Amino acid sequence: MSTPCAYVVDDIELNREMLVGLLGLADIETRSFASAQQFLDALDPTLPGCILLDIRMPGMSGLDLQKTLNERHVVLPVVMITAHADVPIAIEAMRDGAYDFIEKPFDNQHLVDVVRRAFVDCEDRQRVQVELDSVRSCYGTLSARELQVLEAMVAGRLNKQIAHDLGISQRTVEVHRANVMEKMRASSLAELVRMSVRLNDSGERPG
């Protein structure tokens, strides 16, 4: 597995050097970027790590970058670096999915602790994302009729009710149910329901 990296995104060179230096003393791998766009251009979302992000930057701001990362379903935890006056903005960022924020001036050990916790959180997020991608891939193999049967199954409909609703025989429903379970790689109806809930909650469910 790749070594997690702290990505420092700040338009002020002195700030970048300070953060890189502090984290380096704690044996934390870092990469620094002078702008949000520079970071996006270099980003490999499959690699583990976290993002240390200055809220106020020219061009694309820290909040704008976070929104872009959300739209791209990037699971790297975002830690906002903020001045006291920007704390309300940082809180807004956390409502939008940021992992944490650190207020300047900060305690060096606190910074290191937050980054290490973010690394652990990233590992969890990436594992969940891999599982979600697998479920989504299976979901995409279902036919239109199988999708209808799936929706009825997770709604708790019985075979005879599904047959009546769809105007097909109960035996045909049984065949579709078996196909749904096989294609979704679900060992039980409860697992199938959990898969469906996960897709709905993620907002990534195909239409």
NORVENRA-V93765 format. One record per pair of residues at least 12 apart in sequence whose ideal C-beta (glycine too) atoms are under 8 Angstrom apart, sorted by the first residue. I is the first residue (numbers start at 0). GAP is how many residues later the second one is. Records with the same first field share a line. If there is no record, write none. Layout:
I: GAP / GAP
//
This chain:
0: 47
1: 45 / 46
2: 26 / 45
3: 25 / 44 / 45 / 46 / 115 / 118 / 119
4: 24 / 25 / 26 / 42 / 43 / 44
5: 13 / 17 / 22 / 23 / 24 / 25 / 43 / 44 / 45 / 46 / 109
6: 23 / 24 / 25 / 26 / 32 / 36 / 42 / 43 / 44 / 45 / 69
7: 12 / 15 / 22 / 23 / 24 / 25 / 44
8: 23 / 24 / 26 / 27 / 30 / 42 / 43 / 44 / 45 / 48 / 53 / 56
9: 22 / 23 / 24 / 42 / 43 / 44 / 47 / 71
10: 23 / 24 / 43 / 46 / 47
11: 42
12: 21
14: 39 / 66
15: 16 / 17 / 18
16: 15
18: 13 / 33 / 62 / 92
19: 12
21: 86 / 89 / 90
22: 88 / 89 / 92
25: 86
27: 84 / 87 / 88
34: 22 / 23 / 24 / 25
35: 17 / 21 / 23 / 24 / 25 / 26 / 28 / 29 / 32
36: 22 / 23
38: 12 / 26
39: 25 / 28
42: 31
44: 27 / 29 / 30 / 31
45: 80
47: 71 / 74 / 75 / 78
48: 27 / 70 / 73
49: 26 / 27 / 28 / 29 / 49 / 65 / 68 / 69 / 71 / 72
50: 18 / 25 / 26 / 27 / 28
51: 27 / 29 / 63
52: 12 / 13 / 25 / 26 / 27 / 28
53: 26 / 27
54: 25 / 26 / 27 / 31 / 34 / 35 / 38
55: 27 / 30
61: 18 / 31
62: 26 / 29 / 30 / 33
65: 12 / 27 / 30 / 31 / 32
66: 29
69: 26 / 27
72: 56 / 131
74: 47 / 50 / 51 / 53 / 54
75: 46 / 49
76: 21 / 22 / 23 / 41 / 44 / 45 / 48
77: 15 / 19 / 20 / 21
78: 19 / 20 / 21 / 22 / 23 / 35 / 36 / 39
79: 13 / 14 / 18 / 20 / 21 / 22
80: 20 / 21 / 23 / 25
81: 19 / 20 / 21 / 22
82: 20 / 21
83: 19 / 20
86: 14 / 16
89: 13
98: 19 / 22
99: 14 / 17 / 18
101: 12
130: 67
131: 66 / 67 / 70 / 72
134: 49 / 60 / 63 / 64
135: 63 / 68 / 69 / 70
137: 45 / 46 / 47 / 57
138: 45 / 56 / 60 / 66 / 67
139: 66
140: 42
141: 38 / 41 / 42
144: 21 / 31
145: 30 / 33 / 34 / 37
147: 18
148: 13 / 17 / 24 / 27 / 28 / 31
149: 30 / 34 / 42 / 46
151: 13 / 14
152: 24 / 27 / 36 / 39
153: 38 / 39 / 42
158: 14 / 15 / 18
179: 12
//
